[in-house]
Amino acid sequence: MVCTLLCFYLIALLGPQVGGDAGVRIAFGGLGVMVLGGVTHLVSDHRSSTRATVLRFEGTGIRLQNRSGSAFLPWQSLAGVGFHWTRDWRGLPTYTLELCPAGPVAPDDPALRHLICDDEPLHPGMPRLRYRIPANATKPRIHLKQAFQQHAPHLYFGLVKRRRG
């Protein structure tokens, strides 16, 4: 809807300057639709790639699946799990799920590669490199907390506030 309105605005704005011909206006309108549609697709594709991470809890670990593939993280391979939160530029809270490996991260694993972040350790003894998954929806965050407390309560460190940025 917004894309269509912007295209009509583009036609009205540029049409008379280009010559006022109806065919030229239609061509510029079509070009505007393609450009704005492409930008919309790129933005929505990027946003869906970060949202499309599915976690399945099993007795032996977490199965993670996203658009890049799937991976399995056994409980014994993790040093800790929990949530970080901070405020975004609008002042709204944003949450991330933090999976802290007990050993090195897997930079070659396609499912885990884009989740790796380097940040200050959450607690003494925790690694700097870990897997960070956006977790802004409240209901899934509550379910994740319950699943961690059920399957691996010894790993769950809770909710930790981090610096903005």
mmCIF file of the C-alpha atoms, coordinates in Angstrom:
data_MODEL
# 
_entry.id   MODEL 
# 
loop_
_atom_site.group_PDB 
_atom_site.id 
_atom_site.type_symbol 
_atom_site.label_atom_id 
_atom_site.label_alt_id 
_atom_site.label_comp_id 
_atom_site.label_asym_id 
_atom_site.label_entity_id 
_atom_site.label_seq_id 
_atom_site.pdbx_PDB_ins_code 
_atom_site.Cartn_x 
_atom_site.Cartn_y 
_atom_site.Cartn_z 
_atom_site.occupancy 
_atom_site.B_iso_or_equiv 
_atom_site.pdbx_formal_charge 
_atom_site.auth_seq_id 
_atom_site.auth_comp_id 
_atom_site.auth_asym_id 
_atom_site.auth_atom_id 
_atom_site.pdbx_PDB_model_num 
ATOM 1   C CA . MET A 1 1   ? 0.000  0.000   0.000   1.00 0.00 ? 1   MET A CA 1 
ATOM 2   C CA . VAL A 1 2   ? 2.709  2.470   0.983   1.00 0.00 ? 2   VAL A CA 1 
ATOM 3   C CA . CYS A 1 3   ? 4.747  1.402   -2.043  1.00 0.00 ? 3   CYS A CA 1 
ATOM 4   C CA . THR A 1 4   ? 1.818  2.127   -4.361  1.00 0.00 ? 4   THR A CA 1 
ATOM 5   C CA . LEU A 1 5   ? 1.219  5.552   -2.833  1.00 0.00 ? 5   LEU A CA 1 
ATOM 6   C CA . LEU A 1 6   ? 4.891  6.434   -3.157  1.00 0.00 ? 6   LEU A CA 1 
ATOM 7   C CA . CYS A 1 7   ? 4.850  5.385   -6.820  1.00 0.00 ? 7   CYS A CA 1 
ATOM 8   C CA . PHE A 1 8   ? 1.843  7.592   -7.549  1.00 0.00 ? 8   PHE A CA 1 
ATOM 9   C CA . TYR A 1 9   ? 3.638  10.456  -5.805  1.00 0.00 ? 9   TYR A CA 1 
ATOM 10  C CA . LEU A 1 10  ? 6.724  9.774   -7.933  1.00 0.00 ? 10  LEU A CA 1 
ATOM 11  C CA . ILE A 1 11  ? 4.603  9.795   -11.102 1.00 0.00 ? 11  ILE A CA 1 
ATOM 12  C CA . ALA A 1 12  ? 2.926  13.075  -10.153 1.00 0.00 ? 12  ALA A CA 1 
ATOM 13  C CA . LEU A 1 13  ? 6.227  14.658  -9.165  1.00 0.00 ? 13  LEU A CA 1 
ATOM 14  C CA . LEU A 1 14  ? 8.432  13.553  -12.056 1.00 0.00 ? 14  LEU A CA 1 
ATOM 15  C CA . GLY A 1 15  ? 5.891  13.197  -14.847 1.00 0.00 ? 15  GLY A CA 1 
ATOM 16  C CA . PRO A 1 16  ? 5.625  16.863  -15.852 1.00 0.00 ? 16  PRO A CA 1 
ATOM 17  C CA . GLN A 1 17  ? 9.394  17.381  -15.610 1.00 0.00 ? 17  GLN A CA 1 
ATOM 18  C CA . VAL A 1 18  ? 10.139 14.499  -17.949 1.00 0.00 ? 18  VAL A CA 1 
ATOM 19  C CA . GLY A 1 19  ? 7.791  15.738  -20.624 1.00 0.00 ? 19  GLY A CA 1 
ATOM 20  C CA . GLY A 1 20  ? 4.313  15.099  -19.338 1.00 0.00 ? 20  GLY A CA 1 
ATOM 21  C CA . ASP A 1 21  ? 3.692  12.207  -21.719 1.00 0.00 ? 21  ASP A CA 1 
ATOM 22  C CA . ALA A 1 22  ? 1.409  9.511   -20.238 1.00 0.00 ? 22  ALA A CA 1 
ATOM 23  C CA . GLY A 1 23  ? 3.740  6.743   -21.440 1.00 0.00 ? 23  GLY A CA 1 
ATOM 24  C CA . VAL A 1 24  ? 6.701  8.326   -19.683 1.00 0.00 ? 24  VAL A CA 1 
ATOM 25  C CA . ARG A 1 25  ? 4.668  8.670   -16.482 1.00 0.00 ? 25  ARG A CA 1 
ATOM 26  C CA . ILE A 1 26  ? 3.699  5.001   -16.644 1.00 0.00 ? 26  ILE A CA 1 
ATOM 27  C CA . ALA A 1 27  ? 7.334  4.013   -17.253 1.00 0.00 ? 27  ALA A CA 1 
ATOM 28  C CA . PHE A 1 28  ? 8.533  6.043   -14.256 1.00 0.00 ? 28  PHE A CA 1 
ATOM 29  C CA . GLY A 1 29  ? 5.702  4.622   -12.153 1.00 0.00 ? 29  GLY A CA 1 
ATOM 30  C CA . GLY A 1 30  ? 6.720  1.066   -13.111 1.00 0.00 ? 30  GLY A CA 1 
ATOM 31  C CA . LEU A 1 31  ? 10.344 1.846   -12.357 1.00 0.00 ? 31  LEU A CA 1 
ATOM 32  C CA . GLY A 1 32  ? 9.326  3.243   -8.959  1.00 0.00 ? 32  GLY A CA 1 
ATOM 33  C CA . VAL A 1 33  ? 7.316  0.113   -8.174  1.00 0.00 ? 33  VAL A CA 1 
ATOM 34  C CA . MET A 1 34  ? 10.293 -2.102  -9.053  1.00 0.00 ? 34  MET A CA 1 
ATOM 35  C CA . VAL A 1 35  ? 12.787 -0.061  -6.999  1.00 0.00 ? 35  VAL A CA 1 
ATOM 36  C CA . LEU A 1 36  ? 10.576 0.250   -3.926  1.00 0.00 ? 36  LEU A CA 1 
ATOM 37  C CA . GLY A 1 37  ? 9.481  -3.377  -4.220  1.00 0.00 ? 37  GLY A CA 1 
ATOM 38  C CA . GLY A 1 38  ? 13.108 -4.486  -4.359  1.00 0.00 ? 38  GLY A CA 1 
ATOM 39  C CA . VAL A 1 39  ? 14.037 -2.436  -1.309  1.00 0.00 ? 39  VAL A CA 1 
ATOM 40  C CA . THR A 1 40  ? 11.004 -3.785  0.572   1.00 0.00 ? 40  THR A CA 1 
ATOM 41  C CA . HIS A 1 41  ? 11.977 -7.345  -0.337  1.00 0.00 ? 41  HIS A CA 1 
ATOM 42  C CA . LEU A 1 42  ? 15.565 -6.879  0.840   1.00 0.00 ? 42  LEU A CA 1 
ATOM 43  C CA . VAL A 1 43  ? 14.498 -5.395  4.172   1.00 0.00 ? 43  VAL A CA 1 
ATOM 44  C CA . SER A 1 44  ? 11.833 -8.041  4.822   1.00 0.00 ? 44  SER A CA 1 
ATOM 45  C CA . ASP A 1 45  ? 14.211 -10.836 3.757   1.00 0.00 ? 45  ASP A CA 1 
ATOM 46  C CA . HIS A 1 46  ? 16.852 -9.624  6.239   1.00 0.00 ? 46  HIS A CA 1 
ATOM 47  C CA . ARG A 1 47  ? 14.287 -9.302  9.037   1.00 0.00 ? 47  ARG A CA 1 
ATOM 48  C CA . SER A 1 48  ? 12.826 -12.751 8.393   1.00 0.00 ? 48  SER A CA 1 
ATOM 49  C CA . SER A 1 49  ? 16.281 -14.347 8.407   1.00 0.00 ? 49  SER A CA 1 
ATOM 50  C CA . THR A 1 50  ? 16.837 -13.199 11.987  1.00 0.00 ? 50  THR A CA 1 
ATOM 51  C CA . ARG A 1 51  ? 13.345 -14.227 13.053  1.00 0.00 ? 51  ARG A CA 1 
ATOM 52  C CA . ALA A 1 52  ? 13.329 -17.619 11.426  1.00 0.00 ? 52  ALA A CA 1 
ATOM 53  C CA . THR A 1 53  ? 15.324 -19.376 14.150  1.00 0.00 ? 53  THR A CA 1 
ATOM 54  C CA . VAL A 1 54  ? 13.477 -22.337 15.667  1.00 0.00 ? 54  VAL A CA 1 
ATOM 55  C CA . LEU A 1 55  ? 14.650 -23.943 18.911  1.00 0.00 ? 55  LEU A CA 1 
ATOM 56  C CA . ARG A 1 56  ? 13.605 -27.446 19.965  1.00 0.00 ? 56  ARG A CA 1 
ATOM 57  C CA . PHE A 1 57  ? 14.446 -28.618 23.450  1.00 0.00 ? 57  PHE A CA 1 
ATOM 58  C CA . GLU A 1 58  ? 15.414 -32.235 23.935  1.00 0.00 ? 58  GLU A CA 1 
ATOM 59  C CA . GLY A 1 59  ? 16.617 -34.172 26.941  1.00 0.00 ? 59  GLY A CA 1 
ATOM 60  C CA . THR A 1 60  ? 20.196 -34.056 25.648  1.00 0.00 ? 60  THR A CA 1 
ATOM 61  C CA . GLY A 1 61  ? 20.368 -30.512 24.225  1.00 0.00 ? 61  GLY A CA 1 
ATOM 62  C CA . ILE A 1 62  ? 18.944 -27.838 21.930  1.00 0.00 ? 62  ILE A CA 1 
ATOM 63  C CA . ARG A 1 63  ? 18.224 -28.357 18.249  1.00 0.00 ? 63  ARG A CA 1 
ATOM 64  C CA . LEU A 1 64  ? 18.474 -25.066 16.376  1.00 0.00 ? 64  LEU A CA 1 
ATOM 65  C CA . GLN A 1 65  ? 17.106 -24.632 12.860  1.00 0.00 ? 65  GLN A CA 1 
ATOM 66  C CA . ASN A 1 66  ? 17.153 -21.563 10.642  1.00 0.00 ? 66  ASN A CA 1 
ATOM 67  C CA . ARG A 1 67  ? 17.324 -20.703 6.943   1.00 0.00 ? 67  ARG A CA 1 
ATOM 68  C CA . SER A 1 68  ? 21.033 -21.558 6.842   1.00 0.00 ? 68  SER A CA 1 
ATOM 69  C CA . GLY A 1 69  ? 20.684 -25.081 8.229   1.00 0.00 ? 69  GLY A CA 1 
ATOM 70  C CA . SER A 1 70  ? 20.362 -26.886 11.528  1.00 0.00 ? 70  SER A CA 1 
ATOM 71  C CA . ALA A 1 71  ? 22.658 -27.552 14.456  1.00 0.00 ? 71  ALA A CA 1 
ATOM 72  C CA . PHE A 1 72  ? 22.508 -29.471 17.712  1.00 0.00 ? 72  PHE A CA 1 
ATOM 73  C CA . LEU A 1 73  ? 24.036 -28.074 20.904  1.00 0.00 ? 73  LEU A CA 1 
ATOM 74  C CA . PRO A 1 74  ? 24.312 -30.729 23.640  1.00 0.00 ? 74  PRO A CA 1 
ATOM 75  C CA . TRP A 1 75  ? 23.731 -29.441 27.172  1.00 0.00 ? 75  TRP A CA 1 
ATOM 76  C CA . GLN A 1 76  ? 27.259 -30.451 28.187  1.00 0.00 ? 76  GLN A CA 1 
ATOM 77  C CA . SER A 1 77  ? 28.668 -28.217 25.413  1.00 0.00 ? 77  SER A CA 1 
ATOM 78  C CA . LEU A 1 78  ? 27.134 -25.100 27.034  1.00 0.00 ? 78  LEU A CA 1 
ATOM 79  C CA . ALA A 1 79  ? 28.566 -23.110 29.951  1.00 0.00 ? 79  ALA A CA 1 
ATOM 80  C CA . GLY A 1 80  ? 25.384 -21.077 30.431  1.00 0.00 ? 80  GLY A CA 1 
ATOM 81  C CA . VAL A 1 81  ? 22.148 -19.859 28.852  1.00 0.00 ? 81  VAL A CA 1 
ATOM 82  C CA . GLY A 1 82  ? 19.984 -16.841 29.596  1.00 0.00 ? 82  GLY A CA 1 
ATOM 83  C CA . PHE A 1 83  ? 18.658 -13.532 28.363  1.00 0.00 ? 83  PHE A CA 1 
ATOM 84  C CA . HIS A 1 84  ? 20.234 -10.129 27.882  1.00 0.00 ? 84  HIS A CA 1 
ATOM 85  C CA . TRP A 1 85  ? 18.186 -6.998  27.640  1.00 0.00 ? 85  TRP A CA 1 
ATOM 86  C CA . THR A 1 86  ? 18.839 -3.372  26.838  1.00 0.00 ? 86  THR A CA 1 
ATOM 87  C CA . ARG A 1 87  ? 16.904 -0.375  25.532  1.00 0.00 ? 87  ARG A CA 1 
ATOM 88  C CA . ASP A 1 88  ? 16.932 0.510   21.859  1.00 0.00 ? 88  ASP A CA 1 
ATOM 89  C CA . TRP A 1 89  ? 17.156 4.025   20.408  1.00 0.00 ? 89  TRP A CA 1 
ATOM 90  C CA . ARG A 1 90  ? 13.420 4.545   21.102  1.00 0.00 ? 90  ARG A CA 1 
ATOM 91  C CA . GLY A 1 91  ? 13.811 3.536   24.751  1.00 0.00 ? 91  GLY A CA 1 
ATOM 92  C CA . LEU A 1 92  ? 11.997 0.221   24.270  1.00 0.00 ? 92  LEU A CA 1 
ATOM 93  C CA . PRO A 1 93  ? 13.449 -2.959  25.801  1.00 0.00 ? 93  PRO A CA 1 
ATOM 94  C CA . THR A 1 94  ? 15.026 -5.465  23.424  1.00 0.00 ? 94  THR A CA 1 
ATOM 95  C CA . TYR A 1 95  ? 15.888 -9.003  24.460  1.00 0.00 ? 95  TYR A CA 1 
ATOM 96  C CA . THR A 1 96  ? 18.303 -11.610 23.170  1.00 0.00 ? 96  THR A CA 1 
ATOM 97  C CA . LEU A 1 97  ? 18.794 -15.239 24.066  1.00 0.00 ? 97  LEU A CA 1 
ATOM 98  C CA . GLU A 1 98  ? 22.443 -15.920 24.924  1.00 0.00 ? 98  GLU A CA 1 
ATOM 99  C CA . LEU A 1 99  ? 23.870 -19.428 24.453  1.00 0.00 ? 99  LEU A CA 1 
ATOM 100 C CA . CYS A 1 100 ? 27.366 -19.522 25.960  1.00 0.00 ? 100 CYS A CA 1 
ATOM 101 C CA . PRO A 1 101 ? 29.446 -22.476 24.769  1.00 0.00 ? 101 PRO A CA 1 
ATOM 102 C CA . ALA A 1 102 ? 31.780 -24.260 27.190  1.00 0.00 ? 102 ALA A CA 1 
ATOM 103 C CA . GLY A 1 103 ? 34.360 -24.588 24.393  1.00 0.00 ? 103 GLY A CA 1 
ATOM 104 C CA . PRO A 1 104 ? 35.065 -22.696 21.175  1.00 0.00 ? 104 PRO A CA 1 
ATOM 105 C CA . VAL A 1 105 ? 32.241 -21.436 18.954  1.00 0.00 ? 105 VAL A CA 1 
ATOM 106 C CA . ALA A 1 106 ? 31.632 -23.098 15.574  1.00 0.00 ? 106 ALA A CA 1 
ATOM 107 C CA . PRO A 1 107 ? 32.371 -20.392 12.945  1.00 0.00 ? 107 PRO A CA 1 
ATOM 108 C CA . ASP A 1 108 ? 32.152 -22.913 10.097  1.00 0.00 ? 108 ASP A CA 1 
ATOM 109 C CA . ASP A 1 109 ? 28.659 -24.160 10.990  1.00 0.00 ? 109 ASP A CA 1 
ATOM 110 C CA . PRO A 1 110 ? 26.220 -22.424 8.595   1.00 0.00 ? 110 PRO A CA 1 
ATOM 111 C CA . ALA A 1 111 ? 23.343 -22.507 11.107  1.00 0.00 ? 111 ALA A CA 1 
ATOM 112 C CA . LEU A 1 112 ? 25.409 -20.946 13.907  1.00 0.00 ? 112 LEU A CA 1 
ATOM 113 C CA . ARG A 1 113 ? 27.792 -18.656 11.989  1.00 0.00 ? 113 ARG A CA 1 
ATOM 114 C CA . HIS A 1 114 ? 25.551 -15.568 11.861  1.00 0.00 ? 114 HIS A CA 1 
ATOM 115 C CA . LEU A 1 115 ? 24.565 -15.948 15.541  1.00 0.00 ? 115 LEU A CA 1 
ATOM 116 C CA . ILE A 1 116 ? 28.126 -15.571 16.892  1.00 0.00 ? 116 ILE A CA 1 
ATOM 117 C CA . CYS A 1 117 ? 28.771 -12.383 18.852  1.00 0.00 ? 117 CYS A CA 1 
ATOM 118 C CA . ASP A 1 118 ? 31.761 -11.070 20.758  1.00 0.00 ? 118 ASP A CA 1 
ATOM 119 C CA . ASP A 1 119 ? 30.746 -9.236  23.916  1.00 0.00 ? 119 ASP A CA 1 
ATOM 120 C CA . GLU A 1 120 ? 31.796 -8.837  27.532  1.00 0.00 ? 120 GLU A CA 1 
ATOM 121 C CA . PRO A 1 121 ? 31.420 -12.097 29.500  1.00 0.00 ? 121 PRO A CA 1 
ATOM 122 C CA . LEU A 1 122 ? 28.095 -12.418 31.302  1.00 0.00 ? 122 LEU A CA 1 
ATOM 123 C CA . HIS A 1 123 ? 29.682 -13.763 34.481  1.00 0.00 ? 123 HIS A CA 1 
ATOM 124 C CA . PRO A 1 124 ? 33.221 -14.691 35.540  1.00 0.00 ? 124 PRO A CA 1 
ATOM 125 C CA . GLY A 1 125 ? 34.258 -17.853 33.739  1.00 0.00 ? 125 GLY A CA 1 
ATOM 126 C CA . MET A 1 126 ? 31.858 -17.324 30.811  1.00 0.00 ? 126 MET A CA 1 
ATOM 127 C CA . PRO A 1 127 ? 33.258 -16.872 27.281  1.00 0.00 ? 127 PRO A CA 1 
ATOM 128 C CA . ARG A 1 128 ? 33.289 -13.645 25.275  1.00 0.00 ? 128 ARG A CA 1 
ATOM 129 C CA . LEU A 1 129 ? 32.205 -15.438 22.095  1.00 0.00 ? 129 LEU A CA 1 
ATOM 130 C CA . ARG A 1 130 ? 28.692 -16.838 22.206  1.00 0.00 ? 130 ARG A CA 1 
ATOM 131 C CA . TYR A 1 131 ? 25.527 -17.351 20.176  1.00 0.00 ? 131 TYR A CA 1 
ATOM 132 C CA . ARG A 1 132 ? 22.977 -14.508 20.308  1.00 0.00 ? 132 ARG A CA 1 
ATOM 133 C CA . ILE A 1 133 ? 19.392 -14.987 19.113  1.00 0.00 ? 133 ILE A CA 1 
ATOM 134 C CA . PRO A 1 134 ? 16.812 -12.133 19.084  1.00 0.00 ? 134 PRO A CA 1 
ATOM 135 C CA . ALA A 1 135 ? 13.983 -12.903 21.550  1.00 0.00 ? 135 ALA A CA 1 
ATOM 136 C CA . ASN A 1 136 ? 11.757 -9.822  21.666  1.00 0.00 ? 136 ASN A CA 1 
ATOM 137 C CA . ALA A 1 137 ? 8.337  -11.489 21.714  1.00 0.00 ? 137 ALA A CA 1 
ATOM 138 C CA . THR A 1 138 ? 7.145  -11.886 25.306  1.00 0.00 ? 138 THR A CA 1 
ATOM 139 C CA . LYS A 1 139 ? 5.251  -15.177 25.050  1.00 0.00 ? 139 LYS A CA 1 
ATOM 140 C CA . PRO A 1 140 ? 8.050  -17.155 23.352  1.00 0.00 ? 140 PRO A CA 1 
ATOM 141 C CA . ARG A 1 141 ? 10.564 -15.661 25.807  1.00 0.00 ? 141 ARG A CA 1 
ATOM 142 C CA . ILE A 1 142 ? 8.501  -16.983 28.734  1.00 0.00 ? 142 ILE A CA 1 
ATOM 143 C CA . HIS A 1 143 ? 8.301  -20.428 27.078  1.00 0.00 ? 143 HIS A CA 1 
ATOM 144 C CA . LEU A 1 144 ? 12.064 -20.430 26.493  1.00 0.00 ? 144 LEU A CA 1 
ATOM 145 C CA . LYS A 1 145 ? 12.699 -19.570 30.136  1.00 0.00 ? 145 LYS A CA 1 
ATOM 146 C CA . GLN A 1 146 ? 10.426 -22.415 31.269  1.00 0.00 ? 146 GLN A CA 1 
ATOM 147 C CA . ALA A 1 147 ? 12.101 -24.863 28.873  1.00 0.00 ? 147 ALA A CA 1 
ATOM 148 C CA . PHE A 1 148 ? 15.584 -23.955 30.129  1.00 0.00 ? 148 PHE A CA 1 
ATOM 149 C CA . GLN A 1 149 ? 14.476 -24.249 33.734  1.00 0.00 ? 149 GLN A CA 1 
ATOM 150 C CA . GLN A 1 150 ? 12.971 -27.669 32.973  1.00 0.00 ? 150 GLN A CA 1 
ATOM 151 C CA . HIS A 1 151 ? 15.786 -29.175 30.859  1.00 0.00 ? 151 HIS A CA 1 
ATOM 152 C CA . ALA A 1 152 ? 18.932 -27.423 32.116  1.00 0.00 ? 152 ALA A CA 1 
ATOM 153 C CA . PRO A 1 153 ? 18.317 -25.432 35.307  1.00 0.00 ? 153 PRO A CA 1 
ATOM 154 C CA . HIS A 1 154 ? 22.027 -25.642 36.180  1.00 0.00 ? 154 HIS A CA 1 
ATOM 155 C CA . LEU A 1 155 ? 22.860 -23.640 33.012  1.00 0.00 ? 155 LEU A CA 1 
ATOM 156 C CA . TYR A 1 156 ? 20.177 -20.944 33.260  1.00 0.00 ? 156 TYR A CA 1 
ATOM 157 C CA . PHE A 1 157 ? 21.603 -17.649 34.591  1.00 0.00 ? 157 PHE A CA 1 
ATOM 158 C CA . GLY A 1 158 ? 18.438 -15.583 34.125  1.00 0.00 ? 158 GLY A CA 1 
ATOM 159 C CA . LEU A 1 159 ? 18.014 -12.065 32.768  1.00 0.00 ? 159 LEU A CA 1 
ATOM 160 C CA . VAL A 1 160 ? 21.040 -9.745  32.632  1.00 0.00 ? 160 VAL A CA 1 
ATOM 161 C CA . LYS A 1 161 ? 21.013 -6.073  31.596  1.00 0.00 ? 161 LYS A CA 1 
ATOM 162 C CA . ARG A 1 162 ? 23.714 -5.010  29.153  1.00 0.00 ? 162 ARG A CA 1 
ATOM 163 C CA . ARG A 1 163 ? 24.966 -1.678  27.912  1.00 0.00 ? 163 ARG A CA 1 
ATOM 164 C CA . ARG A 1 164 ? 23.274 -0.137  24.907  1.00 0.00 ? 164 ARG A CA 1 
ATOM 165 C CA . GLY A 1 165 ? 24.992 -0.851  21.625  1.00 0.00 ? 165 GLY A CA 1 
# 
